[in-house]
């Protein structure tokens, strides 16, 4: 899969092996399941004109990584879907542009467990909206955890953006852990998606910046996204294939200042966002027209209002 609008256009290139109906093995670069639920969805099945701030802050890229992926599924009425991955931990095209740009840090490992207590969603109804109109309540509950041993990117999904050193001026990259919990419900056109994300850093003792200043604890939030975010999405698709959607999300940065407010220089800021959207779906979502408006309030800074209109064709 390629995207020629990017400087590094390769998105996915992998080989798969299927030893049984319930076990799939993949090796190469592909979209990982270690992120939040919305980041697993492709752009063509997004509920709004863009991804949530939770997705943008805690993942940032499209979620592709290079490594080994194991996906399993068990059961029919009550479905368990454990998944495991070990990757380079440097995101898309992690080995740089040529052989001189070597991989940084160690590896990233993680797992996701998805539970479907009432069976799986109908075919073609994998996104966050109920395009099919499920005749019975369908629910997905997911948990994901990952640990990146030595990250050089603010969300652990990139390569060489930040560097830290020990007292001997050798590379000393911090470890980076992320946890995601998500719940997706669908029933007769209604849909509800709730997501929680939390990120933390470790292995920071005697760490120096590129200017060789000793890193104090809260300063790490200037380089890595640290803290928690919450996203809630509610939608309804009418029988004429018009969808109405609402989103509410907010964040809680890890570090606060002396007045118990968010640390001013933290990448993850204290925000609150409300979004409204309307969509018209044509020909089983092969053509989609969406309009949306979002109001974002940051603790530091002015309120931002964004209005968007998107027309998308799926070939």
C-alpha distance (Angstrom), angle and dihedral (degrees) to the residues before:
residue distance angle dihedral
X1 . . .
X2 3.81 . .
X3 3.81 136.7 .
X4 3.80 108.9 -165.9
X5 3.81 92.3 -171.0
X6 3.83 87.1 75.7
X7 3.81 127.9 78.1
X8 3.83 87.7 -128.3
X9 3.82 99.8 37.0
X10 3.82 100.4 -176.6
X11 3.81 110.2 107.9
X12 3.80 105.1 161.8
X13 3.80 134.5 7.7
X14 3.78 117.9 156.0
X15 3.80 145.9 137.3
X16 3.78 123.5 -131.4
X17 3.79 136.2 -154.5
X18 3.80 122.9 -166.6
X19 3.83 110.8 -164.3
X20 3.82 90.5 174.4
X21 3.79 141.5 -4.1
X22 3.80 90.3 -93.8
X23 3.83 99.9 43.8
X24 3.83 127.9 63.0
X25 3.81 126.7 177.3
X26 3.80 123.8 -163.9
X27 3.80 131.8 -177.8
X28 3.78 124.9 -172.2
X29 3.79 135.7 39.2
X30 3.79 116.0 -28.1
X31 3.78 143.2 136.9
X32 3.79 108.2 -70.1
X33 3.81 126.0 -133.8
X34 3.83 92.3 -148.2
X35 3.80 93.7 92.6
X36 3.81 131.9 73.2
X37 3.83 120.9 -62.9
X38 3.82 95.7 -101.1
X39 3.82 91.3 55.5
X40 3.81 89.5 57.5
X41 3.81 90.1 60.7
X42 3.80 119.1 86.4
X43 3.80 119.4 -122.1
X44 3.81 92.9 -103.2
X45 3.82 93.6 65.1
X46 3.81 100.1 43.2
X47 3.79 115.9 133.2
X48 3.83 94.8 -140.0
X49 3.81 135.9 34.3
X50 3.81 89.3 -93.6
X51 3.77 142.0 8.7
X52 3.79 121.7 -79.5
X53 3.80 123.2 -94.0
X54 3.80 86.9 -112.6
X55 3.81 89.1 60.9
X56 3.79 93.4 42.5
X57 3.80 93.8 48.6
X58 3.80 101.5 40.5
X59 3.81 99.4 36.7
X60 3.79 108.8 12.5
X61 3.80 98.5 179.4
X62 3.80 129.2 63.6
X63 3.80 90.3 -87.9
X64 3.81 102.0 -109.2
X65 3.81 117.6 149.7
X66 3.81 137.0 172.1
X67 3.78 119.2 -119.1
X68 3.80 147.3 63.8
X69 3.81 120.4 -36.9
X70 3.81 126.2 -169.4
X71 3.82 118.9 -168.4
X72 3.80 123.4 -176.4
X73 3.81 133.9 176.6
X74 3.80 128.2 -167.5
X75 3.81 132.3 -178.1
X76 3.78 135.7 19.6
X77 3.81 110.5 -133.5
X78 3.80 94.0 26.1
X79 3.80 106.8 30.6
X80 3.80 126.7 -161.2
X81 3.79 117.7 -168.6
X82 3.84 114.2 -175.8
X83 3.81 116.0 -178.3
X84 3.80 131.5 -174.5
X85 3.80 133.8 -168.8
X86 3.78 140.6 -179.9
X87 3.80 114.7 -171.1
X88 3.79 141.7 164.5
X89 3.81 90.2 -95.9
X90 3.80 92.4 -134.3
X91 3.79 100.3 97.8
X92 3.80 126.9 -133.6
X93 3.84 116.9 5.9
X94 3.78 86.5 0.7
X95 3.79 97.5 177.5
X96 3.79 94.5 64.8
X97 3.79 131.2 -128.3
X98 3.83 98.6 -53.6
X99 3.80 143.7 -1.6
X100 3.83 92.7 -79.9
X101 3.80 90.7 64.4
X102 3.79 99.5 72.7
X103 3.80 126.8 -168.7
X104 3.81 113.8 -88.0
X105 3.78 129.5 -139.7
X106 3.77 123.8 -1.7
X107 3.78 127.1 -72.6
X108 3.78 137.4 -55.8
X109 3.80 120.9 -129.3
X110 3.75 130.8 -179.6
X111 3.77 149.8 139.4
X112 3.80 141.2 -139.1
X113 3.79 128.9 -155.6
X114 3.80 119.2 -163.6
X115 3.80 121.1 -170.7
X116 3.83 123.9 -161.3
X117 3.83 105.2 -175.8
X118 3.84 94.1 176.3
X119 3.80 99.3 38.3
X120 3.79 131.2 -89.1
X121 3.80 129.1 -52.4
X122 3.79 118.1 -92.0
X123 3.79 118.0 -88.3
X124 3.80 110.7 -82.0
X125 3.81 92.5 19.6
X126 3.79 99.8 94.6
X127 3.82 98.9 121.5
X128 3.79 128.8 85.4
X129 3.85 95.1 -92.3
X130 3.80 125.8 70.6
X131 3.82 101.7 -119.3
X132 3.80 93.2 159.6
X133 3.79 99.5 45.6
X134 3.80 102.5 -122.8
X135 3.81 109.5 -129.0
X136 3.80 91.8 -148.8
X137 3.80 131.6 32.2
X138 3.80 111.3 -82.9
X139 3.79 120.6 -168.3
X140 3.79 135.2 -174.6
X141 3.80 122.2 -168.5
X142 3.79 115.9 -172.9
X143 3.80 137.7 -174.0
X144 3.81 124.8 -172.5
X145 3.81 132.3 -179.7
X146 3.79 131.3 178.7
X147 3.79 137.1 172.4
X148 3.79 122.1 -161.0
X149 3.81 111.8 -157.2
X150 3.79 101.6 -145.2
X151 3.79 113.4 -5.0
X152 3.81 126.3 -161.7
X153 3.81 97.5 -175.3
X154 3.81 132.9 71.9
X155 3.81 93.8 -114.2
X156 3.81 99.1 23.8
X157 3.80 90.9 -108.6
X158 3.81 100.8 101.7
X159 3.78 144.9 55.1
X160 3.80 132.9 -106.4
X161 3.80 99.6 -19.7
X162 3.82 94.4 128.2
X163 3.79 132.9 23.6
X164 3.80 133.6 -165.1
X165 3.80 130.9 -174.7
X166 3.79 141.3 -159.0
X167 3.81 126.0 -126.9
X168 3.83 89.5 -80.9
X169 3.83 92.6 54.8
X170 3.80 92.2 -109.4
X171 3.81 122.0 137.7
X172 3.79 110.9 -81.9
X173 3.78 107.9 174.7
X174 3.83 119.3 -178.5
X175 3.79 124.8 -118.0
X176 3.80 115.1 -114.0
X177 3.80 127.2 -155.1
X178 3.80 128.9 -169.7
X179 3.80 131.5 -172.1
X180 3.81 125.3 -167.9
X181 3.80 129.9 -174.1
X182 3.81 121.1 -177.3
X183 3.79 138.4 176.1
X184 3.82 124.5 -165.6
X185 3.81 123.6 -174.1
X186 3.83 128.5 -178.3
X187 3.79 131.1 179.6
X188 3.83 130.9 157.0
X189 3.80 95.6 -28.0
X190 3.79 96.5 -37.6
X191 3.80 120.3 112.0
X192 3.80 135.4 -179.0
X193 3.80 126.6 -172.2
X194 3.82 122.9 -174.9
X195 3.80 121.6 -178.5
X196 3.80 134.8 -177.5
X197 3.80 125.1 -170.0
X198 3.79 130.6 -176.7
X199 3.81 129.4 178.5
X200 3.81 130.1 -171.2
X201 3.80 137.3 173.3
X202 3.81 131.2 -142.8
X203 3.84 140.8 171.4
X204 3.82 91.1 62.7
X205 3.81 101.7 136.1
X206 3.83 114.5 130.7
X207 3.80 92.4 -1.2
X208 3.81 120.9 163.4
X209 3.79 130.2 -162.5
X210 3.81 126.1 -128.4
X211 3.82 88.3 -89.6
X212 3.83 86.5 53.3
X213 3.78 94.9 -113.8
X214 3.78 116.4 146.2
X215 3.79 109.1 -105.6
X216 3.80 114.0 -121.8
X217 3.84 115.3 -149.7
X218 3.81 101.1 -102.1
X219 3.81 92.5 45.3
X220 3.80 90.9 73.6
X221 3.83 87.3 73.3
X222 3.82 87.1 66.4
X223 3.82 88.5 64.7
X224 3.82 105.3 29.7
X225 3.80 132.0 41.4
X226 3.81 103.0 -111.5
X227 3.78 128.3 176.1
X228 3.79 139.1 38.5
X229 3.80 135.8 -57.4
X230 3.81 133.0 -171.4
X231 3.80 129.5 -156.7
X232 3.83 128.5 -173.3
X233 3.81 123.3 -177.0
X234 3.80 127.2 -176.4
X235 3.79 124.4 -176.0
X236 3.78 145.8 164.6
X237 3.81 128.8 -161.7
X238 3.81 115.3 -155.9
X239 3.80 122.9 -144.1
X240 3.83 89.4 -101.6
X241 3.86 87.7 62.0
X242 3.80 95.6 -108.4
X243 3.79 113.2 136.5
X244 3.80 129.6 -157.8
X245 3.81 117.9 -162.2
X246 3.80 140.6 -177.0
X247 3.80 129.0 -167.7
X248 3.81 131.3 -170.3
X249 3.79 124.0 -179.6
X250 3.79 140.8 161.0
X251 3.79 140.3 172.4
X252 3.81 140.8 -138.4
X253 3.84 112.6 -155.3
X254 3.81 115.9 -145.9
X255 3.79 97.4 -124.9
X256 3.80 128.3 53.9
X257 3.81 132.2 -174.4
X258 3.80 129.3 -119.3
X259 3.83 91.4 -76.1
X260 3.83 91.3 53.3
X261 3.80 92.0 -108.4
X262 3.80 124.9 126.5
X263 3.81 115.5 -71.0
X264 3.80 104.2 -98.0
X265 3.82 96.9 -133.0
X266 3.81 97.2 45.0
X267 3.82 114.9 125.4
X268 3.79 90.0 -140.1
X269 3.79 104.4 61.6
X270 3.78 129.6 -164.6
X271 3.82 102.5 -97.6
X272 3.79 142.3 159.8
X273 3.80 121.8 -156.7
X274 3.80 134.0 -173.8
X275 3.80 121.5 -175.0
X276 3.79 133.6 -176.2
X277 3.79 123.4 -164.8
X278 3.77 141.8 179.8
X279 3.80 123.8 -165.0
X280 3.78 137.1 -176.2
X281 3.80 116.3 -155.8
X282 3.82 122.6 -157.7
X283 3.82 130.5 -170.3
X284 3.82 98.1 -1.8
X285 3.81 91.9 -42.8
X286 3.82 94.3 -53.6
X287 3.80 85.3 125.7
X288 3.80 121.8 33.0
X289 3.80 132.5 176.8
X290 3.80 116.6 -168.2
X291 3.80 136.5 179.2
X292 3.77 125.0 -172.9
X293 3.77 144.2 168.3
X294 3.80 127.5 -159.3
X295 3.79 132.4 -169.3
X296 3.81 113.9 -158.6
X297 3.80 122.2 -171.5
X298 3.81 118.9 -168.2
X299 3.79 122.4 -165.9
X300 3.81 87.5 -132.1
X301 3.79 111.6 40.7
X302 3.77 140.2 19.0
X303 3.76 128.7 -53.6
X304 3.81 113.3 -90.8
X305 3.81 124.7 -149.5
X306 3.81 119.2 -164.6
X307 3.82 125.8 -172.8
X308 3.80 120.9 -171.9
X309 3.80 138.8 -179.6
X310 3.80 118.5 -164.4
X311 3.81 132.7 -176.8
X312 3.81 114.6 -169.8
X313 3.79 130.1 -173.5
X314 3.80 120.7 -166.4
X315 3.80 116.3 -155.0
